[in-house]
Amino acid sequence: MKTQTCLMLMLYSAAVIGLGGCNNQSTFERTQVEGVVTLNGTPVEQGVITFIPAGKGASAGAKIESGKFVIPKETGPSPGEYKVEIDSSIPTGKQILDTDGETMVTEYENGIPPRFNRQTELTVTLKEGNNQQLFDLETK
């Protein structure tokens, strides 16, 4: 059971928040992060925010719902410097062929510009305790 729990944690970490693995040698202090994400003054309806350490530390991520996100201390990032990636899938209004080669499905694209996700320019310094963050993204 312990191996299965460790494997599940590794898979979740790799897929959602990029944690490196499941061992007790690299336990990190963690901190709570909560905040608001807007795009051109409008709350991001749904998406994902990920904090990626610039050096050593724990990565963390959370869902964005109605412009708000919360990462509790138990699963939060470590205090320190972070790059921040924000993603939000929105429908394009087009139908595309699904991977089964037969079914048509709604096409989605990232509604957040690359400079705020894969090519992020966003950085923050997180401290011990509760961190409040406002990401007021502008496309202009």
C-alpha positions as CSV (number, residue, x, y, z in Angstrom):
1,M,0.0,0.0,0.0
2,K,2.9,2.4,0.8
3,T,4.4,1.8,-2.6
4,Q,1.0,2.4,-4.3
5,T,0.6,5.7,-2.4
6,C,4.1,6.8,-3.3
7,L,3.5,5.9,-7.0
8,M,0.2,7.8,-7.0
9,L,1.9,10.9,-5.5
10,M,4.6,10.7,-8.1
11,L,2.1,10.6,-11.0
12,Y,0.0,13.4,-9.6
13,S,3.1,15.5,-8.9
14,A,4.5,15.0,-12.4
15,A,1.2,15.7,-14.1
16,V,-0.1,18.6,-12.1
17,I,2.7,20.4,-10.2
18,G,6.0,19.0,-11.4
19,L,7.3,17.6,-8.1
20,G,10.4,15.5,-8.5
21,G,9.6,12.3,-6.6
22,C,8.7,10.5,-3.4
23,N,11.5,10.3,-0.9
24,N,12.1,11.7,2.6
25,Q,15.6,13.1,1.8
26,S,14.3,16.3,0.3
27,T,11.5,17.5,2.6
28,F,10.8,21.2,2.0
29,E,9.2,23.8,4.3
30,R,6.0,24.9,2.7
31,T,3.9,28.0,2.6
32,Q,0.3,29.0,1.8
33,V,-0.4,31.0,-1.4
34,E,-3.7,32.5,-2.4
35,G,-4.7,35.1,-4.8
36,V,-6.5,36.5,-7.8
37,V,-5.8,36.2,-11.5
38,T,-7.2,38.6,-14.0
39,L,-6.7,39.1,-17.8
40,N,-7.3,42.6,-19.1
41,G,-9.2,43.4,-15.9
42,T,-11.5,40.4,-16.0
43,P,-11.2,37.5,-13.6
44,V,-9.9,34.3,-15.3
45,E,-13.0,32.0,-15.1
46,Q,-11.1,28.7,-15.0
47,G,-7.5,27.7,-15.4
48,V,-4.4,26.4,-13.6
49,I,-1.6,28.3,-11.9
50,T,1.8,26.7,-11.3
51,F,4.7,27.9,-9.1
52,I,8.1,26.6,-10.3
53,P,11.1,27.1,-8.1
54,A,14.0,29.1,-9.5
55,G,16.3,27.0,-7.3
56,K,15.7,24.3,-4.7
57,G,12.2,24.1,-3.3
58,A,8.8,22.5,-3.7
59,S,6.7,23.3,-6.8
60,A,3.0,23.7,-6.4
61,G,-0.1,24.4,-8.4
62,A,-3.8,25.0,-8.1
63,K,-7.0,25.4,-10.1
64,I,-8.2,28.9,-10.8
65,E,-12.0,29.3,-10.4
66,S,-13.7,32.7,-10.9
67,G,-10.3,34.4,-10.8
68,K,-9.3,33.0,-7.4
69,F,-6.9,30.3,-6.4
70,V,-5.7,28.8,-3.0
71,I,-2.8,26.5,-2.3
72,P,-2.8,25.4,1.3
73,K,0.4,25.1,3.3
74,E,0.3,21.3,3.3
75,T,0.7,21.2,-0.5
76,G,2.1,24.7,-1.1
77,P,5.5,25.8,-2.4
78,S,8.5,26.5,-0.3
79,P,9.5,30.1,0.6
80,G,11.7,31.5,-2.1
81,E,11.9,32.7,-5.8
82,Y,9.5,31.3,-8.3
83,K,8.5,31.4,-12.0
84,V,4.7,31.4,-12.4
85,E,2.8,29.8,-15.2
86,I,-0.9,30.5,-15.8
87,D,-3.0,28.5,-18.3
88,S,-6.7,28.7,-19.2
89,S,-8.3,26.6,-21.9
90,I,-11.1,28.3,-23.9
91,P,-13.1,27.0,-26.8
92,T,-12.2,28.4,-30.2
93,G,-15.7,27.8,-31.6
94,K,-14.4,25.2,-34.1
95,Q,-14.9,21.5,-34.2
96,I,-11.9,19.2,-34.8
97,L,-11.4,15.5,-35.3
98,D,-10.8,13.7,-32.1
99,T,-7.8,11.3,-31.6
100,D,-10.1,8.3,-32.4
101,G,-10.2,9.6,-36.0
102,E,-14.0,9.6,-36.1
103,T,-15.6,11.9,-33.6
104,M,-15.7,15.7,-33.9
105,V,-14.9,17.5,-30.6
106,T,-14.7,21.2,-29.6
107,E,-11.2,22.7,-30.2
108,Y,-9.6,24.5,-27.2
109,E,-6.7,27.0,-27.1
110,N,-4.9,28.6,-24.2
111,G,-6.5,31.9,-23.5
112,I,-3.5,33.2,-21.7
113,P,-0.6,34.5,-23.8
114,P,2.7,32.4,-23.8
115,R,4.6,35.1,-21.9
116,F,2.5,34.2,-18.9
117,N,2.8,30.4,-19.2
118,R,5.4,28.4,-21.3
119,Q,7.5,31.5,-21.9
120,T,6.6,33.1,-18.6
121,E,7.9,36.5,-17.6
122,L,6.1,36.2,-14.2
123,T,8.2,35.8,-11.1
124,V,7.4,36.1,-7.4
125,T,9.2,35.8,-4.0
126,L,7.2,33.8,-1.5
127,K,7.8,34.2,2.2
128,E,7.0,32.0,5.2
129,G,3.3,32.2,6.3
130,N,0.4,33.2,4.1
131,N,1.2,34.8,0.7
132,Q,-1.3,37.0,-1.1
133,Q,-0.7,37.4,-4.8
134,L,-2.4,39.4,-7.5
135,F,-1.7,38.5,-11.1
136,D,-3.2,41.3,-13.2
137,L,-2.3,40.2,-16.7
138,E,-2.5,42.5,-19.7
139,T,-2.3,41.4,-23.3
140,K,-1.4,44.9,-24.5
